[in-house]
Amino acid sequence: MTAHKMRIDQQLQDSLAYIRRFTQIQPRIGLILGSGLGDFADTLENADKIATSEIPHYPPSTVEGHKGYLVFGTVRGIPVVAVQGRTHFYEGHRIDQVAYVVRIMDLMGVKKLIVTNAAGGVNPYFQPGDLMIIVDHINFLFRNPLRGPVVPPEPRFPDMYANYHPPYIELLESIGLELGIPLKKGVLFVSTGPSYETAAEVRMVRRLGGDAVSMSTVPEVLVARARGMKVAGISCITNLATGISATPLSHDEVTQIANRVKNTFQKLVRELILRMDKTD
C-alpha cells in the first residue's frame, strides 16, 4: 500500500467519522448543485446541515453563490445528500480534491448521483433559462482526478461508456414531457476557467461537438463512474457564450438566470429523485 493511498484512505475515514457525528441519514442518492442552484438543498425534509469548512480534509468552496454545506435529508422519504456549494479546480484545489466529495458519498452508500451546473450556451438553438440534459462531455481540463496511485475500488482504467446513464436520460425526457418542462439535450464542454471562453474558443467548442460550456462537473463524474455510480446530469443554460451573446458575461448574470428558473429546476430534480430511486 503506497503512502499516497494510505493518506487518501485515512482522510476519507476522518471526514466520514466527522460527518457521522452530525447525521445518521444513509443517503441513497447524491446531488451536486451548481452555481445559483443550491437552494434545492433547503427544500429537503428532516435536514442535517454540515458546514464543509468544518469537515476534516474537505476542500473549501470560495465562490460567491456556493454556500459550502453538505445537506442530508429526505425527498418524500428517500434519503439523499446534497452538496450546496461545490469546489472547483480554478479555486486552486488539486483535481482529486475537486472530486473528494464523491468518494465520501460512495463510502456512505450513494450509488446514484445527480450532477448539475450553470453553463454557457454554445448551441445556437439554446436560450438563457433552458435546462439541458447532459448526454456526454468533453474534458478540456486536461486533468483527471483518477491520475496517480489507484484508490480502490476504482480500477486503473475505468470505462467511460455511457457516463450519463441512458435510463436516466430517458427518465428526464419523460418527466419533462409530463410536467410540461421543455428540455434540451447536449454535450457539455468543460475547461479550467475562471475566465470565460473567447469567441474563437466558443467556435472551436461548437466544431468539436459541444453544446454548452462549463468549468465544473467532469471531475466528479469521472470519480463517480470509476466507483460504479450511475449519473444523471443537468445544465442550466444561464447565458449565451462569448461571440453568441452581444453583451459581456458576468457571474451576476449566471446567478440571476439560475434564480429565475429555480422553481422549474427544483420540480424537475425532485421528480427525478423519486423515479431514480425506483430505477436501476
C-alpha positions as CSV (number, residue, x, y, z in Angstrom):
1,M,0.0,0.0,0.0
2,T,1.5,3.3,-1.0
3,A,1.8,6.3,1.3
4,H,-0.4,8.3,-1.1
5,K,-3.2,5.7,-0.9
6,M,-2.9,5.5,2.9
7,R,-3.2,9.2,3.1
8,I,-6.3,9.4,1.0
9,D,-7.9,6.4,2.8
10,Q,-7.3,7.9,6.2
11,Q,-8.5,11.4,5.1
12,L,-11.8,9.9,3.8
13,Q,-12.3,8.0,7.1
14,D,-11.6,11.1,9.1
15,S,-14.1,13.0,7.0
16,L,-16.7,10.3,7.3
17,A,-16.2,10.0,11.1
18,Y,-16.8,13.7,11.5
19,I,-19.9,13.7,9.3
20,R,-21.4,10.7,11.3
21,R,-21.2,12.9,14.4
22,F,-24.0,15.1,13.0
23,T,-26.2,12.8,10.9
24,Q,-27.3,9.2,10.8
25,I,-29.0,9.5,7.5
26,Q,-27.8,6.9,5.0
27,P,-28.2,8.6,1.6
28,R,-29.1,6.5,-1.5
29,I,-28.9,9.4,-4.0
30,G,-26.3,12.3,-4.1
31,L,-26.7,15.7,-5.7
32,I,-24.1,18.2,-6.6
33,L,-25.7,21.6,-7.0
34,G,-24.2,24.2,-9.4
35,S,-24.0,28.0,-9.3
36,G,-27.3,29.5,-8.3
37,L,-28.9,26.1,-7.9
38,G,-28.1,25.4,-4.3
39,D,-31.5,26.4,-2.9
40,F,-32.8,22.9,-3.7
41,A,-30.9,21.7,-0.6
42,D,-33.1,24.0,1.5
43,T,-36.2,22.1,0.4
44,L,-35.0,18.8,1.9
45,E,-37.1,17.4,4.7
46,N,-35.6,16.3,8.1
47,A,-32.4,18.0,7.1
48,D,-29.0,17.8,8.8
49,K,-26.7,20.6,7.6
50,I,-22.9,20.4,7.9
51,A,-20.5,23.2,7.0
52,T,-17.9,21.7,4.7
53,S,-15.3,24.1,6.2
54,E,-15.5,22.1,9.4
55,I,-15.1,18.6,7.8
56,P,-11.5,17.4,8.1
57,H,-9.6,17.4,4.8
58,Y,-12.6,18.8,2.8
59,P,-11.5,21.4,0.2
60,P,-13.2,24.8,0.9
61,S,-15.6,26.4,-1.5
62,T,-14.8,30.1,-2.1
63,V,-17.1,31.1,-5.0
64,E,-19.9,33.6,-4.4
65,G,-23.2,31.7,-4.6
66,H,-21.7,28.4,-3.3
67,K,-22.6,28.2,0.4
68,G,-20.4,25.4,1.4
69,Y,-22.6,22.8,3.1
70,L,-23.4,19.1,2.9
71,V,-27.1,18.8,3.5
72,F,-28.5,15.4,4.4
73,G,-32.3,15.0,4.3
74,T,-35.2,13.2,2.5
75,V,-37.3,13.8,-0.5
76,R,-40.7,12.0,0.2
77,G,-38.8,9.6,2.4
78,I,-35.9,9.0,0.1
79,P,-32.6,9.7,1.9
80,V,-30.3,12.0,-0.1
81,V,-27.2,14.2,0.4
82,A,-26.8,17.5,-1.5
83,V,-23.6,19.4,-2.0
84,Q,-24.6,23.0,-1.5
85,G,-21.6,24.7,-2.9
86,R,-19.1,22.6,-4.9
87,T,-15.4,23.2,-5.2
88,H,-13.7,23.9,-8.5
89,F,-10.2,23.4,-10.0
90,Y,-9.9,27.1,-10.7
91,E,-10.0,27.9,-7.0
92,G,-6.6,26.4,-6.7
93,H,-7.5,22.9,-5.5
94,R,-5.9,19.8,-6.8
95,I,-8.1,18.0,-9.3
96,D,-8.5,15.0,-7.0
97,Q,-9.7,17.4,-4.2
98,V,-12.4,18.7,-6.5
99,A,-13.9,15.2,-6.6
100,Y,-13.3,14.4,-2.9
101,V,-17.0,14.6,-2.0
102,V,-17.9,11.9,-4.5
103,R,-15.5,9.4,-2.7
104,I,-17.2,10.4,0.6
105,M,-20.6,9.8,-1.0
106,D,-19.6,6.3,-2.2
107,L,-18.3,5.3,1.3
108,M,-21.7,6.4,2.6
109,G,-23.5,4.1,0.2
110,V,-24.6,6.5,-2.6
111,K,-24.8,4.7,-5.9
112,K,-26.8,7.2,-7.9
113,L,-25.6,10.7,-8.5
114,I,-27.2,13.8,-10.0
115,V,-24.7,16.5,-11.1
116,T,-25.9,20.0,-12.1
117,N,-24.2,23.1,-13.2
118,A,-24.6,26.6,-14.7
119,A,-23.4,26.6,-18.3
120,G,-23.0,28.9,-21.2
121,G,-25.0,28.1,-24.3
122,V,-22.9,27.3,-27.4
123,N,-25.7,25.6,-29.4
124,P,-27.4,28.4,-31.3
125,Y,-30.8,26.9,-30.5
126,F,-30.3,27.4,-26.8
127,Q,-31.5,30.4,-24.8
128,P,-30.7,31.6,-21.2
129,G,-33.1,29.7,-18.8
130,D,-33.0,26.5,-20.8
131,L,-32.4,23.2,-19.0
132,M,-30.2,20.8,-20.8
133,I,-29.9,17.0,-20.2
134,I,-26.2,16.2,-20.3
135,V,-25.7,13.2,-22.6
136,D,-21.8,13.3,-22.7
137,H,-18.9,15.5,-22.0
138,I,-15.6,16.8,-23.5
139,N,-12.8,17.2,-20.9
140,F,-10.6,20.2,-21.7
141,L,-9.4,20.5,-18.1
142,F,-6.6,18.2,-19.4
143,R,-6.5,16.7,-15.9
144,N,-8.1,13.6,-14.4
145,P,-8.8,13.0,-10.6
146,L,-8.0,9.3,-11.2
147,R,-4.4,10.1,-12.0
148,G,-1.9,8.7,-9.6
149,P,-2.0,5.6,-7.3
150,V,-5.2,3.6,-7.6
151,V,-7.7,4.2,-4.8
152,P,-9.8,1.0,-4.6
153,P,-12.5,0.2,-5.6
154,E,-11.6,2.4,-8.6
155,P,-10.0,0.5,-11.4
156,R,-6.8,1.6,-13.1
157,F,-8.5,2.1,-16.5
158,P,-12.2,2.9,-15.9
159,D,-14.5,2.7,-18.9
160,M,-16.2,5.9,-20.0
161,Y,-19.0,4.4,-22.0
162,A,-22.4,5.9,-21.2
163,N,-21.1,8.2,-18.4
164,Y,-24.6,9.7,-18.2
165,H,-26.8,6.7,-17.6
166,P,-29.1,6.2,-20.6
167,P,-32.1,5.2,-18.5
168,Y,-31.8,8.4,-16.5
169,I,-31.7,10.4,-19.8
170,E,-34.9,8.7,-20.8
171,L,-36.4,9.5,-17.3
172,L,-35.6,13.1,-17.6
173,E,-37.2,13.3,-21.1
174,S,-40.3,11.6,-19.8
175,I,-40.5,13.9,-16.7
176,G,-40.1,16.9,-18.9
177,L,-43.0,15.9,-21.2
178,E,-45.3,15.0,-18.3
179,L,-44.6,18.2,-16.3
180,G,-44.5,20.5,-19.3
181,I,-40.9,21.4,-18.8
182,P,-39.1,21.9,-22.1
183,L,-35.7,20.2,-22.0
184,K,-32.7,20.4,-24.4
185,K,-30.1,17.6,-24.8
186,G,-26.4,18.1,-25.4
187,V,-22.7,17.6,-24.8
188,L,-21.0,19.5,-22.0
189,F,-17.6,21.0,-22.8
190,V,-15.6,21.7,-19.7
191,S,-12.4,23.9,-19.4
192,T,-10.5,25.2,-16.4
193,G,-11.7,28.8,-16.1
194,P,-12.0,31.1,-14.3
195,S,-12.0,33.3,-17.3
196,Y,-14.9,32.8,-19.7
197,E,-14.1,31.5,-23.2
198,T,-13.1,33.7,-26.1
199,A,-15.3,34.0,-29.2
200,A,-12.7,31.9,-31.1
201,E,-12.7,29.2,-28.4
202,V,-16.5,29.1,-28.5
203,R,-16.4,28.5,-32.2
204,M,-13.9,25.7,-31.5
205,V,-16.2,24.1,-28.9
206,R,-19.1,24.1,-31.4
207,R,-16.9,22.4,-34.1
208,L,-15.8,19.8,-31.6
209,G,-19.4,18.9,-30.8
210,G,-20.0,20.9,-27.6
211,D,-23.5,22.4,-26.9
212,A,-22.7,24.1,-23.6
213,V,-19.6,25.2,-21.7
214,S,-18.8,24.9,-18.0
215,M,-15.9,24.9,-15.5
216,S,-17.1,22.0,-13.4
217,T,-18.8,18.6,-13.3
218,V,-16.4,16.4,-15.2
219,P,-14.0,15.6,-12.2
220,E,-17.0,14.4,-10.1
221,V,-18.4,12.3,-12.9
222,L,-15.1,10.6,-13.6
223,V,-14.7,9.5,-10.0
224,A,-18.4,8.6,-9.8
225,R,-18.1,6.3,-12.8
226,A,-14.9,4.8,-11.6
227,R,-16.7,3.8,-8.4
228,G,-19.7,2.3,-10.3
229,M,-22.2,5.1,-9.6
230,K,-24.9,5.8,-12.2
231,V,-25.1,9.5,-13.1
232,A,-27.7,11.9,-14.4
233,G,-26.6,15.4,-15.5
234,I,-28.5,18.7,-15.9
235,S,-27.1,22.0,-17.1
236,C,-28.9,25.3,-16.5
237,I,-28.1,27.5,-19.5
238,T,-27.5,30.8,-17.7
239,N,-26.0,32.8,-20.6
240,L,-25.1,32.6,-24.2
241,A,-21.3,32.1,-24.7
242,T,-19.0,34.8,-25.9
243,G,-19.5,35.6,-29.6
244,I,-23.1,34.4,-29.4
245,S,-24.1,36.9,-26.8
246,A,-23.9,40.5,-27.8
247,T,-23.0,41.6,-24.2
248,P,-20.1,40.9,-21.8
249,L,-20.6,38.0,-19.4
250,S,-20.7,38.2,-15.7
251,H,-21.2,35.8,-12.7
252,D,-24.1,38.0,-11.6
253,E,-25.9,37.1,-14.8
254,V,-25.3,33.5,-14.2
255,T,-26.9,33.6,-10.7
256,Q,-29.8,35.8,-11.8
257,I,-30.8,33.4,-14.6
258,A,-30.4,30.3,-12.3
259,N,-32.6,32.0,-9.7
260,R,-35.2,32.8,-12.4
261,V,-35.6,29.1,-13.3
262,K,-35.0,27.6,-9.8
263,N,-38.7,26.6,-9.2
264,T,-38.7,24.7,-12.5
265,F,-35.3,23.2,-11.8
266,Q,-36.4,22.1,-8.3
267,K,-39.6,20.5,-9.7
268,L,-37.6,18.6,-12.3
269,V,-34.9,17.4,-9.8
270,R,-37.5,16.3,-7.2
271,E,-39.3,14.2,-9.6
272,L,-36.1,12.8,-11.0
273,I,-35.1,11.7,-7.4
274,L,-38.4,9.9,-6.9
275,R,-38.0,7.9,-10.2
276,M,-34.3,7.3,-10.0
277,D,-34.9,5.6,-6.6
278,K,-37.0,3.0,-8.4
279,T,-34.8,2.7,-11.5
280,D,-31.6,0.7,-11.9
